[in-house]
Amino acid sequence: MINLLWSSLRNPFGNALWRTKNTGFYPIILSFFAVIMPQTRGVFGAVSEGGSKASVPEQGVPETKVSAPRSGAPQMQRKSPLIFEDPWIRETAPGQKNAALYGKVRNVSTQPVTVRGLFVAGASHAEFHQSLVDSSGVSVMRPLAATALAPGKTLDLTPGGNHGMIMGLQAPYKRDQKIVGKIILKDGAEVKFEATVRP
Ligand SMILES: [Cu+2]
C-alpha cells in the first residue's frame, strides 16, 4: 500500500496510464477522443472552409423541419369545397337491407362542384337518389345524375325528397351509431363525413 502510494507520487502519470490500460479505461479514453475529434474537426472545418460546409447542416436542419409542415400545408389549406351539414341516417330494423342518408350538402367554394358518388361504411353500395311522383301518381326514386352544385348552393337530402340511398347493409344501423362515409366528387376528390343514426 505504501509502496503503491510512493510509486504514484514518484511517477503519477505512468501509474495512471498503466492502470487505465489494465482496467479497461484506455478504450474509454480512445472512444472519448473518437467522439470528440470529429466534432472538433467539424468546428475547424466550419471556420477554415467558410460557409459552405457549415451552411449545409445548418440549412439542412431547418429545411427538413420546415418542409414537413410545408408539404402538409397544401393539403390542410386545400379546404373541402363541400360541407355536409348534419348528416344522419335513419335507423334500420334487423334484416333491412336498405337505409337512407339525409342532411345538407353545401358548396362552400367559389367554383361549381359536381357530386358524382357516395360511399357509406357498412353497406355494399350507396348512391344519391331523387324521389319523384310518376305519371300514374306513384312515388318512385331514381339515381340522381351527377349533380353540379353552383357556389353557395345546397343539395338537400330530406325524407321524401333527394336522399343518399344505402344498399346492401351488412348489419342494422342502430340508434346513435356514427357511420363514416364520403361524397365522391367528379374530379375524384372525396369529402368525408360522419353520419349519426337517428330514429
Ligand atoms: Cu332511394
Residues whose N, C-alpha, C, O or C-beta is under 5 A from the ligand:
A	BS01	CU	H129 M141 M165
